[in-house]
Amino acid sequence: MDEARRRPTSPGRRLARLLLAPLGLLALLCGLGAAYDAVGDARDARRYPAPGRLVEVGGGRLHLQCTGAGSPTVVLESGLGSPALVWALVQPETARLTRACSYDRRGYGYSDPVGPEPRTAEQIATDLHTLLERGGERGPYVLVGHSLGGLVARVFAARFPAATAGLVMVDASHEDARTRLPRQRPPDALIRMLRQGRLVARLGVLRLRPGLAGFDPRWHGFRRLPPATLRALTWLALQPKTLAAAEGEVRAFETSGAQARAAGATPAQAPGDRAAGGRPLGDRPLVVLAAARRHPDLDHLPAADADRYYRVWVEELQPALARLSSRGTLRAIPDSGHSIHLERPDAVIAAIADVVAQVRASPAASQSATTAH
């Protein structure tokens, strides 16, 4: 027996032990990380319950929060990867003016997850219309779209024109951005980041390093948010289902852009060159807010490219959006980056107030309030 114990271990066994030891340690760390995330997720779910209600839409539940009273109803449409809580600085003030609704797209925030299929602007707009109907929120609607939400707002206006009274574009996406802006980050890079974020999210890694999924709660634009709201937003934005939904929207961006283009190409003419009836949005009130401050994400670009980026964005693409309506106006916001609703919420609130006032002054407003639904 003693001789067997003293017998030298074979090289193969020693190698196996060397390999199994780090694998066992890795498995232990993954298990601890998963437990850490599960406990944190359960704690956050108790601390930050859904502020609105869940409405059944197409086999899943969407989260809808509406506050205030009056007509038209303002509907807030978020950008890529943004739960409805990003409107926390805009919705309360808007609700002082009229009825205001924010919601989580399928897969975002408190809404149910999505499948693996791409999420196009047309699918999202259809979901939104059904959500408002089943939620009992009557039109007409003023759509407020940030970034990708701008494409959704345009498609919604084309599909449901009787329900759309006006629009506010908050540094909204343009269907030609990827071909006309210099040195755009390829979609594959963003998809890889979102996919990697999903892989490590359930291991608790994103709770320690949220930047791995492109979200930084220390960003200065979040400073205005109440601390509890920011904590809830961080929890929701980094959920695997949110990252999966965002990935589906990135994959569908070109299709969404084509849908917006089909809904009515942005006209190249100056405002006085076409009759109101020839514009995609007719004479609906429209305010386009353009971020005119250089974003830190462009610091890696040569100065000439960064300058061209903003020249194309502020002087070409955003004015083209304003020309979608004969009553469209462009407002450049020099002290804000892309997320104007967080950095300059007062500018967004003022734009909403202007459009709401124009809708209320329209002779057709009272008729639309009774027929649009």
C-alpha positions as CSV (number, residue, x, y, z in Angstrom):
1,M,0.0,0.0,0.0
2,D,2.8,2.4,1.0
3,E,4.6,1.6,-2.3
4,A,1.5,2.4,-4.3
5,R,1.2,5.7,-2.6
6,R,4.8,6.6,-3.3
7,R,4.6,5.5,-6.9
8,P,5.3,8.6,-9.1
9,T,2.4,10.2,-10.9
10,S,2.4,9.7,-14.6
11,P,3.1,12.7,-16.9
12,G,-0.5,12.3,-18.3
13,R,-2.1,12.6,-14.9
14,R,0.0,15.6,-14.0
15,L,-1.0,17.3,-17.2
16,A,-4.7,16.5,-16.5
17,R,-4.4,18.0,-13.1
18,L,-2.8,21.1,-14.4
19,L,-5.6,21.5,-17.0
20,L,-8.5,20.7,-14.6
21,A,-7.4,23.1,-11.9
22,P,-7.9,26.3,-13.8
23,L,-11.1,24.9,-15.4
24,G,-12.4,24.1,-12.0
25,L,-11.5,27.6,-10.8
26,L,-13.2,29.1,-13.8
27,A,-16.4,27.1,-13.2
28,L,-16.4,28.2,-9.6
29,L,-16.0,31.9,-10.5
30,C,-18.8,31.5,-13.1
31,G,-21.0,30.0,-10.5
32,L,-20.3,32.7,-8.0
33,G,-20.8,35.4,-10.7
34,A,-24.1,33.9,-11.7
35,A,-25.3,33.7,-8.1
36,Y,-24.2,37.3,-7.5
37,D,-26.1,38.5,-10.6
38,A,-29.2,36.4,-9.6
39,V,-29.3,37.9,-6.1
40,G,-28.8,41.4,-7.5
41,D,-31.5,40.9,-10.1
42,A,-34.0,39.8,-7.6
43,R,-33.1,42.7,-5.3
44,D,-33.4,45.3,-8.1
45,A,-36.8,43.8,-9.2
46,R,-38.1,44.4,-5.7
47,R,-36.6,47.9,-5.4
48,Y,-37.7,49.1,-8.8
49,P,-41.1,47.8,-9.8
50,A,-42.6,48.8,-13.1
51,P,-44.1,52.3,-12.8
52,G,-46.7,51.7,-15.5
53,R,-48.8,48.7,-16.6
54,L,-48.3,45.7,-18.8
55,V,-50.5,45.4,-21.8
56,E,-50.8,42.2,-24.0
57,V,-49.6,42.9,-27.5
58,G,-49.0,40.1,-30.0
59,G,-48.2,37.3,-27.6
60,G,-46.2,39.3,-25.2
61,R,-46.6,42.1,-22.7
62,L,-45.4,45.7,-23.3
63,H,-44.9,48.2,-20.5
64,L,-46.8,51.4,-20.8
65,Q,-46.7,54.4,-18.5
66,C,-49.1,57.3,-19.2
67,T,-49.5,60.5,-17.0
68,G,-51.3,63.8,-17.2
69,A,-54.4,64.6,-19.1
70,G,-55.5,66.4,-22.3
71,S,-55.2,66.1,-26.0
72,P,-53.1,65.5,-28.1
73,T,-51.4,62.6,-26.4
74,V,-47.6,62.8,-26.5
75,V,-45.9,59.4,-27.2
76,L,-42.2,59.2,-26.3
77,E,-40.2,56.8,-28.5
78,S,-36.7,55.9,-27.2
79,G,-33.4,55.3,-29.1
80,L,-31.4,52.1,-29.4
81,G,-31.0,50.2,-26.2
82,S,-32.8,52.8,-24.1
83,P,-35.6,51.8,-21.7
84,A,-38.5,54.3,-21.2
85,L,-36.9,55.6,-18.0
86,V,-34.6,57.8,-20.2
87,W,-37.6,60.1,-20.5
88,A,-37.7,60.7,-16.8
89,L,-36.7,64.4,-17.2
90,V,-39.2,65.0,-20.0
91,Q,-42.3,63.1,-19.2
92,P,-43.3,64.8,-15.9
93,E,-43.1,68.3,-17.4
94,T,-44.9,67.2,-20.6
95,A,-47.7,65.7,-18.4
96,R,-48.3,69.2,-17.0
97,L,-49.2,70.2,-20.6
98,T,-51.2,67.2,-21.8
99,R,-51.4,63.4,-21.7
100,A,-47.9,61.9,-22.0
101,C,-47.0,58.2,-22.6
102,S,-43.6,56.4,-22.5
103,Y,-43.2,52.7,-23.1
104,D,-40.7,49.9,-23.3
105,R,-40.3,48.4,-26.8
106,R,-40.5,44.6,-27.0
107,G,-37.5,43.2,-25.1
108,Y,-36.7,46.5,-23.4
109,G,-37.1,47.5,-19.7
110,Y,-40.2,45.9,-18.1
111,S,-41.5,44.5,-21.4
112,D,-41.3,40.8,-22.3
113,P,-38.3,39.5,-24.3
114,V,-38.1,39.2,-28.0
115,G,-37.2,36.3,-30.3
116,P,-34.1,36.2,-32.4
117,E,-35.8,37.9,-35.4
118,P,-34.7,41.4,-36.5
119,R,-36.8,44.2,-35.1
120,T,-37.7,46.7,-37.9
121,A,-39.3,50.1,-37.5
122,E,-42.5,48.8,-39.1
123,Q,-42.8,46.0,-36.6
124,I,-42.1,48.4,-33.7
125,A,-44.6,51.0,-35.1
126,T,-47.3,48.3,-35.4
127,D,-46.7,47.2,-31.8
128,L,-46.9,50.8,-30.6
129,H,-50.2,51.4,-32.3
130,T,-51.7,48.2,-30.9
131,L,-50.3,49.0,-27.5
132,L,-52.0,52.5,-27.5
133,E,-55.3,51.0,-28.7
134,R,-55.4,48.2,-26.1
135,G,-54.1,50.5,-23.4
136,G,-57.1,52.8,-24.1
137,E,-54.9,55.8,-25.0
138,R,-56.8,57.8,-27.6
139,G,-55.2,59.9,-30.4
140,P,-54.4,62.1,-32.0
141,Y,-50.7,61.5,-31.1
142,V,-47.7,63.7,-31.1
143,L,-44.7,61.4,-31.6
144,V,-41.4,62.2,-30.1
145,G,-38.6,60.1,-31.5
146,H,-35.0,60.0,-30.3
147,S,-32.3,58.5,-32.6
148,L,-33.6,55.2,-33.9
149,G,-37.0,56.2,-32.5
150,G,-37.2,58.9,-35.2
151,L,-37.4,56.2,-37.9
152,V,-40.1,54.5,-35.9
153,A,-42.0,57.8,-35.6
154,R,-41.9,58.4,-39.4
155,V,-43.1,54.9,-40.2
156,F,-45.9,55.2,-37.6
157,A,-47.0,58.5,-39.2
158,A,-47.1,56.9,-42.6
159,R,-49.0,53.8,-41.5
160,F,-51.4,55.6,-39.2
161,P,-51.7,59.1,-40.6
162,A,-55.2,59.8,-39.1
163,A,-53.7,59.2,-35.6
164,T,-50.6,61.3,-36.1
165,A,-51.0,65.0,-35.3
166,G,-47.4,66.1,-35.1
167,L,-43.8,65.1,-34.5
168,V,-40.7,66.0,-32.6
169,M,-37.4,64.6,-33.8
170,V,-34.7,64.4,-31.1
171,D,-31.4,64.1,-32.9
172,A,-33.2,61.5,-35.0
173,S,-31.6,58.9,-37.2
174,H,-31.5,59.5,-40.9
175,E,-31.7,56.6,-43.4
176,D,-28.6,57.8,-45.2
177,A,-26.4,58.3,-42.1
178,R,-24.3,55.3,-42.7
179,T,-23.4,56.1,-46.2
180,R,-23.0,59.9,-45.9
181,L,-21.3,60.3,-42.5
182,P,-17.5,59.7,-42.5
183,R,-15.9,56.7,-40.8
184,Q,-19.1,55.2,-39.4
185,R,-18.6,52.3,-37.0
186,P,-19.7,49.1,-38.8
187,P,-22.8,47.4,-37.5
188,D,-20.9,44.2,-36.9
189,A,-18.8,45.9,-34.2
190,L,-21.9,47.1,-32.3
191,I,-23.4,43.6,-32.7
192,R,-20.3,42.0,-31.3
193,M,-20.3,44.3,-28.3
194,L,-24.0,43.6,-27.6
195,R,-23.5,39.9,-28.0
196,Q,-20.5,39.9,-25.7
197,G,-22.5,41.9,-23.2
198,R,-25.2,39.2,-23.2
199,L,-22.7,36.5,-22.6
200,V,-21.3,38.1,-19.5
201,A,-24.4,39.7,-18.2
202,R,-25.6,36.6,-16.3
203,L,-22.2,36.2,-14.7
204,G,-22.5,39.6,-12.9
205,V,-19.7,41.1,-14.9
206,L,-21.8,44.0,-16.2
207,R,-22.7,45.0,-12.7
208,L,-19.0,45.7,-12.2
209,R,-18.1,46.8,-15.8
210,P,-21.2,48.2,-17.5
211,G,-19.0,49.8,-20.2
212,L,-18.5,46.3,-21.7
213,A,-22.0,46.7,-23.1
214,G,-21.6,50.4,-24.1
215,F,-23.4,51.8,-21.1
216,D,-21.7,54.2,-18.7
217,P,-23.8,55.3,-15.7
218,R,-21.0,57.8,-14.9
219,W,-21.7,59.7,-18.1
220,H,-22.4,63.4,-17.4
221,G,-25.7,63.3,-19.2
222,F,-27.1,61.1,-16.4
223,R,-26.2,63.6,-13.6
224,R,-29.7,65.2,-13.8
225,L,-31.5,61.9,-13.1
226,P,-32.4,61.1,-9.5
227,P,-30.0,58.5,-8.1
228,A,-32.8,55.8,-7.8
229,T,-33.9,56.4,-11.4
230,L,-30.3,56.0,-12.7
231,R,-29.9,52.8,-10.7
232,A,-33.1,51.4,-12.1
233,L,-32.2,52.5,-15.6
234,T,-28.7,50.9,-15.3
235,W,-30.3,47.6,-14.2
236,L,-32.8,47.6,-17.1
237,A,-30.4,48.7,-19.8
238,L,-27.9,45.9,-19.0
239,Q,-30.4,43.0,-18.9
240,P,-29.7,40.3,-21.4
241,K,-33.1,40.7,-23.0
242,T,-32.5,44.4,-23.6
243,L,-29.2,43.7,-25.2
244,A,-30.8,41.0,-27.4
245,A,-33.5,43.4,-28.5
246,A,-31.0,46.1,-29.3
247,E,-29.0,43.6,-31.4
248,G,-32.2,42.8,-33.3
249,E,-32.7,46.5,-34.0
250,V,-29.1,47.0,-35.2
251,R,-29.5,44.0,-37.6
252,A,-32.7,45.6,-38.9
253,F,-31.4,49.2,-39.3
254,E,-31.0,49.1,-43.0
255,T,-34.5,47.6,-43.4
256,S,-35.9,50.2,-41.0
257,G,-34.2,53.0,-43.0
258,A,-35.7,51.6,-46.2
259,Q,-39.1,51.6,-44.6
260,A,-38.7,55.2,-43.5
261,R,-37.6,56.1,-47.0
262,A,-40.6,54.3,-48.5
263,A,-42.9,56.1,-46.1
264,G,-41.7,59.3,-47.8
265,A,-38.2,60.2,-48.9
266,T,-36.7,63.2,-47.2
267,P,-37.0,66.0,-49.8
268,A,-33.9,67.8,-51.1
269,Q,-35.7,71.0,-51.9
270,A,-35.8,74.0,-49.7
271,P,-39.0,74.6,-47.6
272,G,-40.6,76.9,-50.1
273,D,-40.1,74.7,-53.1
274,R,-42.9,72.2,-52.6
275,A,-46.5,72.4,-51.7
276,A,-47.6,71.0,-48.3
277,G,-49.4,68.2,-50.0
278,G,-46.2,67.0,-51.6
279,R,-44.3,66.5,-48.4
280,P,-44.4,63.1,-46.6
281,L,-45.8,64.7,-43.4
282,G,-47.9,67.3,-45.2
283,D,-48.5,70.3,-43.0
284,R,-48.3,68.5,-39.6
285,P,-46.3,70.5,-37.0
286,L,-42.7,69.2,-36.8
287,V,-39.7,70.3,-34.7
288,V,-36.3,68.7,-35.4
289,L,-33.7,69.1,-32.6
290,A,-30.1,68.6,-33.8
291,A,-27.2,68.0,-31.4
292,A,-24.5,70.4,-32.5
293,R,-21.8,69.7,-29.9
294,R,-19.0,67.4,-30.8
295,H,-19.4,64.0,-29.1
296,P,-16.3,62.4,-27.3
297,D,-16.9,59.3,-29.3
298,L,-15.5,61.1,-32.3
299,D,-12.2,62.1,-30.7
300,H,-10.5,59.3,-32.4
301,L,-11.3,60.8,-35.8
302,P,-9.0,63.2,-37.6
303,A,-10.2,66.8,-37.1
304,A,-11.3,67.1,-40.8
305,D,-13.4,64.0,-40.5
306,A,-15.0,65.1,-37.2
307,D,-15.8,68.5,-38.7
308,R,-17.3,66.9,-41.8
309,Y,-19.3,64.5,-39.6
310,Y,-21.1,67.4,-37.8
311,R,-21.4,69.5,-41.0
312,V,-23.3,66.6,-42.7
313,W,-25.3,65.8,-39.6
314,V,-26.3,69.3,-38.6
315,E,-26.4,71.1,-42.0
316,E,-27.6,68.4,-44.3
317,L,-29.3,65.3,-42.7
318,Q,-31.2,67.1,-39.9
319,P,-32.5,69.9,-42.1
320,A,-33.7,67.2,-44.6
321,L,-35.8,65.8,-41.8
322,A,-37.2,69.2,-41.0
323,R,-38.3,69.4,-44.7
324,L,-40.6,66.4,-44.2
325,S,-43.3,68.8,-43.3
326,S,-44.2,72.2,-44.7
327,R,-44.4,73.3,-41.1
328,G,-41.1,71.8,-40.1
329,T,-38.5,73.7,-38.2
330,L,-34.9,72.9,-37.3
331,R,-33.3,73.9,-33.9
332,A,-29.6,73.2,-33.4
333,I,-28.7,72.7,-29.8
334,P,-25.1,73.8,-29.5
335,D,-24.5,72.7,-25.9
336,S,-25.8,69.1,-26.2
337,G,-24.7,65.8,-27.6
338,H,-26.8,63.1,-29.0
339,S,-29.0,62.5,-26.0
340,I,-30.7,65.9,-25.9
341,H,-33.5,64.6,-23.7
342,L,-30.9,64.0,-20.9
343,E,-28.5,66.9,-21.5
344,R,-31.0,69.6,-22.4
345,P,-34.5,68.3,-21.5
346,D,-35.8,71.8,-21.4
347,A,-35.2,72.0,-25.2
348,V,-37.2,68.9,-25.8
349,I,-40.0,70.0,-23.5
350,A,-40.2,73.4,-25.3
351,A,-40.3,71.7,-28.7
352,I,-43.1,69.4,-27.5
353,A,-45.0,72.4,-26.1
354,D,-44.8,74.2,-29.4
355,V,-46.1,71.2,-31.4
356,V,-48.9,70.6,-28.9
357,A,-49.9,74.2,-29.2
358,Q,-49.9,74.1,-33.0
359,V,-52.0,70.9,-33.0
360,R,-54.5,72.5,-30.6
361,A,-54.8,75.5,-32.8
362,S,-55.5,73.5,-35.9
363,P,-59.1,73.5,-37.0
364,A,-59.0,69.7,-37.5
365,A,-57.7,69.0,-34.0
366,S,-61.1,68.6,-32.3
367,Q,-62.3,66.3,-35.1
368,S,-59.1,64.2,-35.0
369,A,-59.4,63.8,-31.2
370,T,-62.7,62.0,-31.7
371,T,-61.9,59.9,-34.7
372,A,-58.2,58.9,-34.3
373,H,-57.7,55.8,-32.3
